């Protein structure tokens, strides 16, 4: 079996996989989460860097945070880690929070 036949068989096998459905699916470039149009372009890059810097600072300092979700629920605890779409918060229980569900967040003791 040559390289070209391996590539062809791989393409055939992946084309049979079901594609995720939903408003954020883009078939030509994979799954992309888009929170707002402002995250595109140079302004989006600066916003992303500011967000990452803020999260890294709170993780390093183990700052107790209050995260208010879109539905008004509050999650309290320290941010353990994050990725592009989620935060892991260690409080009374460990909670995985989607960034798209966050309305705002603040440090415990600050008035939100």
C-alpha positions, 0 to 999 in steps of 0.5 A: 500500500503506497502513501497515496493509497494511505492518504486516500483511505484516511480521507475516506474514513474521516469523511464518514465521521458525523459532523458536530451540529450547532451554530458555531460549526464551520465545516471548512475550518473546523470548530471555532467558538466566536464570542463576539465580533470584537475578537477578530483582527488586531483588537481581538488579539489584544483582547485575548492577550489581556484576558490570558494575562489576567487569568494567569495573574489570578492563577499564580496569586490563587486569588479567590474569585466570584464568577457570575454566569449569564443566568445569574448563578455565582461560582466562587473559588480560585481559578486552577487552569483555563483553556480557550473555552473553559475555566476550572474553578476550585471552591467548595467543589471543582467546577468547569465553567464555559467562558461563553457562559460567564457574564462577568467576574471579580475578586472576592471582597470587591463589589461586583 
